């Protein structure tokens, strides 16, 4: 394959000169031509990536060679293309002038072909080598050194002036990812170039700089520069990029005391120093010192010991009570993990949580705390402390886990507790990175029934406007915000704004870190409902909390935090939250809400509330669940024969049995008459479903009743009505199968069968003396049979269903001739007097009917007397 020729641009107003040069170069180069400097610049800008060199005459009209050189020198994209000046005169001043404007070489006329070709080849080779080296050295976006070459240049920099003091500075843009997300990558790239230019300009000849990755910059300077002034200037100029963007930089500084350690380690230490000021809004840089070194050593000890400590049960859950401001009773607790370290003693989470987050171990600690909290809630449930809730932290890394809802549901099922009892705390900062993904994940948790708390509100991350968009129920004011209300008038004003906004958004407010009576009075006066802090109680061990409840059970509130949530009438919430409201009136309001959602006879959810809850859960389309309709067999007969009081007792018995068979996390309702619905969260296996249904059927035995049930998985439909429709089809199929049976809906189930309507009159057909059964006209399979017929043939109903009619009646493996006679009987019934196999004389009446799009044979057998 022939090598492509390099391109050379000849710039000369004299045609003959251009022709001579073209003839010299043609054998080795492709030649472009221009008559003056202006035309040459136009060609150069258009073909800048293709042109290897320029041969330039000085004296030309329109734009001469000097002007061309000056314009080319101003353009960063053209400055590296070499120019050889050609002139008729050997004038030293002209040569100096051309070289000072960026010319690479000088040739005098007349042209000597061999010299021209050699000089041109050499200058192109030098230019290409320089370009290659530049690519190796420089960051392609910003033009400053890349990370590896920065390390190399630092080593030489130290050798140049060994007696100087040197500093490595790491510069990081705070929350740079948001710049790209909001303004786009073009603006993000422009910002990075802008910062690189500022750093290069500020350090001048006193240092070197590079870009290590993304928004991370490295600087090496001598003590000729004042570090504070340098960083203040850089910070000020960076903020001017776009005042609306509020660009903030954080820096870490490492003073080079030992030049023998690697440059990479020096930079790592500067990075560690920068991490000390992350999210500290009043501090922009920090020095790496011995205290940080000790901190790193301690961190390493904790990393080495964290998993063994979990296995050895050295992590303990402490509980800090939350109090109702008005009643001063406990409404719930927050679960806080402590580490009883074998060498370091009892360590608070503020020291180790960030280490666990970096290492990923936080997921295991979260799971440990959730498990302990669920155990405690189960224990309280057994002690009838039903009103208490426990708040647990959910780390950002767990929120990214798509399986989080299933993990939590499985835990709730394991301990049979309600999602309302386990409050999930998510820090305000978690919503700022990948906010859409986090918000969608939290919405799923909220729809399942978890109460969502925003922790550490007021630390400066989110705007008040964000509150209306976030899926939260409870706002927890950060303790730093609470502490400032005593000293700062503006904080009081802001608190008032937050309280008013919370009321409008139907958010409950809990104040953290309450320590003084003055704070209590201020918060109560502004309508804050709940508090936790040392004024009431520090975090206490599980044993200490148990002792508190034993010594004074009255300390436990009769109300729940979540009682203030989800009322339809916002004005009602304002009244409930007001200072003057009487506690009895508040209780009456919540009683009204309860009765509007529950069936008065059984205490289960009513149809309206059940439908609302199921539809809310299914809105996202990714919640798995199992929908079950339960119907009492022959309930009308029970009411008619035994009376409505007995009927009500049976309905209560069914409600009680359903509660025992399913979990507290599952929604159970009586939707009317003798019909009940259960919505169980999660994808229940066939084995587990069978276990639950058998348990239910066993529990109702002593009431001398039976039930039938239809089951539908949420994978088949996406709203309450369609789930009900499908489960009802499965229920009809179960009715045909016999008593205490259930069927799971499949797409193959027929949507309508008139045979199934017999479930409503089955009890009546069982009372008549004559035998009745219905078979499929095509298959001869028995679809329905009444009790007298079952007794005559000596079989249970479930044994008869699905059997061939000729097998059941005549013990014949093949259809009898009677079947064809019945099928051919066009008008009226087929009539025959005969005897059954046992000699019983009967009159058979049979007819083929078309019903619901299918053909059936109805058989009526009357004993002859």
C-alpha positions, 0 to 999 in steps of 0.5 A: 500500500502506497504511503499517502503524501504529506501536504505542503502549502506554498504562499507566494504572489509570483506564479513562476516562483510557485511553479518552480517550488511545486516542481521541486516538491511534487515527487514527495509532497502534495502541494497547495498554493496561495497568492497572499497571506489572507488566502493562505490563512483561509486554506490553513484554517480549513486544512489545519489537520492535513498541512505539514508545513508552509513555504512563505514569501515575505513581500506580497500584496493584500497580506504580506508574510510578516502579517501572516506570521503574526495572525498565525501566531495568535491562533492556537490551532495553527501555531504548531504548523512549521513555516519556512520563509523564502526570500531573495535577500540575505538580510539579517534583520528580515530573518530575525523579524521572521523568526521572532514571529514564529518562522521555523527556518529561512531559505534564500533564492535561487532555490536549491532543490536538494537543500529545500527537500532536506530542510523541509523533511527535517522540519516536518519530522521535528514538528511531528516528534514534538506533537507526539511528545506533546500528546504524551505529556499533555492532558488532551482537554486542558493542555496542562500536564497529564497525571503521569507527566506531572509526576515526572516533572515534579521529580525534575522540579525538586532537583532544579532547586533542591534547597527550596520548600515545596508544596503539592496542592490537590484542587477539586471542584465541589459537586462537579457532576451536577454541572455536567448533569444540569448544564451539559458536558460542553459547559463542564469541559469549558469549566475545566479548561477555564480552571486549568488556564487560571491555575497556570496563570496564577502559578506562573514560573513558580510551579507546575500543574496537571490534571489527574482525572475528571475535575481533579487538578494537581499543583506543585509550587515553591514557597516563593508563592503565598499559598493562602493568596494563591488559593484565594485568587484561584477560588475567586476567579473560578467563581466568576466563570458563571455566578449563577452556578456557584462553583466552589473548589476544595483543596488539600495541601501537602508540604514536601518534607521528604523528597525520597517518597513517591510523588504519587504518595505525596499527591495522595496525602494532598487528596486526603487533606482535601477530603477533610474539608469536603462539605464544610462550607466555611473551610476551603482547604486543609493541610496534611499533618500528623493528626491526619496520619494518625487518623489514617492508621486508626481507619486502617485498624477499623477496616481490618477489624470491622468484619470480625467485630460483626461476627463477634457481635461487637456492634450494639444497637442503641436507641434514642427515644423520640418524644411528643412535645405536648404529652412528653411521652415516647412515640418511637425511637431511632436505632443508632449503632455503636461499636465496642472495639477491642482496642479502641473501646466504644466508638460512635458512628460519626467516627466509623460510618464514613469508613464503612461507606467507602469500603462498602461494609455499610450495607452489612451494618445497615442490614444488621441494624434493620434486623435488630430493629425488627426483632425489637418491634416483634418483641414490642408487638408481643408486649402490646407496645403497638404504637411505638416505631423504630427509625433506621438509617438507609445508606445511599449505597443501599438505595441504589440496590434495586432489590432493597424493597424485597430485602426489607419485605422479607425481613418484615415477613420474617418477624411479622411486623407492619412497614409502618412500624419501621421508619426509613431515615434517608439523609438530605445529602442522599437526594443530591447525587443521582437524585432521580434514581434515589427518588424513584427508589424511595417512592417504591418504598413509600408505596409499600407502606414504609414511613420515609424520614429525611434526616439531617435537614438543614445541613445545606444541601437541598432547597426548600423548593425540593421538599415538595418533590421528595417522597418523604413523610417526616422532616428531621431538623438537623441538630446544628440547625436546632442549636443555632435558633438560640443565637441566630435570629435568621435561623429562627425566621428560617425555622418558622418558614420550614414549619409553615411549609411542612404543614402545607406539605403535610410533613411531620417535623422532628427536631434532633439534638434538643438540649435546652429548655429554651430550645423546647419552648421555641420549637413548641411555639412554632408548632414542631410536634416531636423531638429527640435529644439529651434534654429528654434522653441520650441514646440508651442500650436495649437493656436500659430502654427495656428498664425505662418501659418496665419502670414507667409504662405510662411513658409510652404514648398512645398515639403514633407519629404516622397518625398525623400523616396522609389525612385527606383534608390539609386544613384538618392537619393544620388543626391537629398540629395547632397548639390549642387543640384538645387531645380528646378532639385529636383522638376523635379526628383519628377515630373518624379516619379509622372508621372511614377506612375499616369494616365495622364488623371485622375491623379489617380494611373496607373495600374503598381503602383496600382498592386505594392501597392496592392501586397506590402500590401498583402505580409504579408497575414494579411492585410484586404481590399476590391478590386473593379473593376468599368467599364463604361456601353456602353463606346464604344458606347459613344466614337463612337457616342459622340466622344473621347473628351466626353469620356475623360470628362466622365473618368475624371468625374468618377475619381472625383466621385470615389475620393469623394465616397472613402477615401484618405487612399484608393488607386484609379486607372485607369487601362486602357480604361474605367476600374477603380480599388479601393483598400479600406483598412479594412474590409468594411461592406456590409452596408458601401459598399452599401453606398459608391457605391450608392454615386458613382452611384448618383454622375455620374448621371448628366453625363448621364452614368451608371457603373457596379462594381465587389467586392472581399475581400482580404480573398479570394485571396492573390495577385493583379491578383487573386483579379482582376480575382475574382472581374472581375467575380463579375463585369460580374455578376453585368453587367447581373443584369442591370445598376449601379449595383455591385456584391460581389464575392463569391466562388460559382460564376462561373469562366466563362460564355459566357453569360457574354461576351454579356456585350461588345456587349450589346449596339449593341443588344439594337439597333436592332429592333427584340427581343432577349433573352437567358434562362437557358435550365434547369431552364428556367430563363432568363439570358439575354434580349435586350432592344426591348424585355424589351419594348415589355413586358413592364418591365425593364431589371433588372425585366426580368432577372431571371424570367422564360421565359414562365412567361414573354412571356405567363404569364404561371406558368408552362413551355409550350409545346414549351420548349420541342419542342425547346429542341428536335430540333436537327438540326437548329432552331425551327421555329414557327409563332404565336401571343403574348398575346397582339395579336402581330404576331411574328415569333419565332426562338429558339435553344438550344446551349452548351456554356461554359459547360452549355446549353442555349436557344436562342430566336429570335422574329421577328415581322411579318409585 
